[in-house]
Amino acid sequence: MSSPEYTQTQDPGLDELVVGGPVKTRTVTLTENQAQGEISRGAILGYDGTNYASVHQTGAHTAATSRAVLAQETADPSGGDIDVLVYDEADLNEEKLSTGGTVTVDQCREALRAVGIHLKKPVSA
């Protein structure tokens, strides 16, 4: 079961994915998916009321269920459910996010905004 504990960071190191703070992270359980394989930092995760998994065009984890973004470098749930660190609230660079299948980041935008994840376009100086 996913832990409801939150960690708040004022300065997350501001890399290319995180473009502002404060940032809230927490640990959730990523559902086993043998077809999915490894996913990387910035993967958008959907929540179906029970499980977190990479968002897809069809099934329980669609763009409309987007609720978190993978914060750790990689995760591979192909061998079973695993606990992962996710961004629960943050300002993130939309160009560094990824989805599964044919779902676009833009299709996830409103669902993510509703939970406090705001997608930003990078600005050149």
HELIX and SHEET records of a PDB file:
HELIX    1   1 ALA A   63  THR A   65  5                                   3    
HELIX    2   2 PRO A   77  GLY A   79  5                                   3    
HELIX    3   3 GLU A   94  LYS A   96  5                                   3    
HELIX    4   4 VAL A  105  ALA A  114  1                                  10    
SHEET    1   A 6 THR A   7  THR A   9  0                                        
SHEET    2   A 6 VAL A  18  LEU A  30 -1                                        
SHEET    3   A 6 ILE A  82  ASN A  93 -1                                        
SHEET    4   A 6 SER A  66  LEU A  70 -1                                        
SHEET    5   A 6 ILE A  44  TYR A  47 -1                                        
SHEET    6   A 6 TYR A  52  SER A  54 -1                                        
SHEET    1   B 4 THR A   7  THR A   9  0                                        
SHEET    2   B 4 VAL A  18  LEU A  30 -1                                        
SHEET    3   B 4 ILE A  82  ASN A  93 -1                                        
SHEET    4   B 4 ILE A 117  LYS A 120  1                                        
SHEET    1   C 2 ILE A  39  SER A  40  0                                        
SHEET    2   C 2 THR A  74  ALA A  75 -1                                        
END                                                                             
